[in-house]
Amino acid sequence: MESLVKELQLKTIKAHINPHFIFNALNSIRALVDENPERARTAITELSNILRSSMQAEKMETTTLEKELSIVKDYLELEQIRFEDRLKVEYEIDEDTLDQQVPPMMLQTLVENAIKHGISKHVNGGVIKVTSDFIQNHHELSVENTGRLNNAKNFEGFGIASTINRLKLLYGNEAEFEIKNLNGNMVKAKVTLPVTAVSFIK
């Protein structure tokens, strides 16, 4: 019974992720329709690629980081069409982590959150940096973005709340989430996962 409840909770959380993501992506395309129809068409193609990947991801409780990064890169390419030179993207990925298991769409959700609450609020835009590495026998994923948290303990945003809930349901106390201000005008969201990611959902 406990396992069934956890499975239902997890499916409920996942059901909210894709509509949330699609809504923001469509807003990006809508912003391009009148000012640059050609780029809007390119954005639609990118969105089609993302949706195809996310539909496949929904069939699994976890996926490889490599597949998750593919979705993230498509999403950021879409956002770079909207922000142009206002958005700079950096990747620092240890190739040995690419086969690690991660919750599907989780990293994408954190990147989307960084765009929405960080980059989009700055006239001059900013930087999104995605990092993956092994640290002290754990797999660490992080997303850094230009911006500041008004309250580092404010977890009301959908991206934060869904990430915390999913990690708890899948890994219990074996995974952690942290979001904090860094020195300067940067925010860092970090997820710590067990190196051998085993889902508790059977």
C-alpha positions, 0 to 999 in steps of 0.5 A: 500500500505504501509503495502504491501511494508513493507511485501515485504521488510520483505520477501526480508530480510528473503530470504537472511537469510537462504542462508547466514546461510546455506552457513556458515554451509556447510563450517563448514561441508566441513572442517570436511570431510577429517580430520574426516568423522565420525564427518562430518556425525554427522554434516550433521545430525545436519544441517538437524535438523536445516534446518527442524526447519528453514523451519518451522520458515519461515512460521511465522513473529515471533516465540517463543524464545523457538523454536528460542533457539532450532535452536541456540543450534543445530547450536552451537552444529554443530560449536562445532564439528568444533571448539572442545575445542576452543568454549565454550558456555554459556546460561543465559536464564530466563525461563519466557521469553521462550514464548516471540515472537521474529523474527525467525532466528534473534538470530541465525543470531547474534550467527552466526555473533559472530562466524564468526567475533569473535571466528573464528578469534582467534587462541584459540577460545573463548566464546559465551554467549546467554542471555534472560531476562526481563529488565525495562518492555522490553525483552532483548536478547543478544549475547556476544562473544570473540573479539573486534570491530574495529569500534562499528558503523560499520554496514556493516556486513550482520547479523547486517544490517538484524537485524536492518532492520527486527526490524524496519519493524516489531516493528518500534520504539518499538525495538532497536539494539546495538552492543558494546565492553565490558571491556576486549576482548568481544563484546556484541550485544543486541536486546530490544523487547516489552514484548508483541511482536506485528508484524505490518505486517498483 
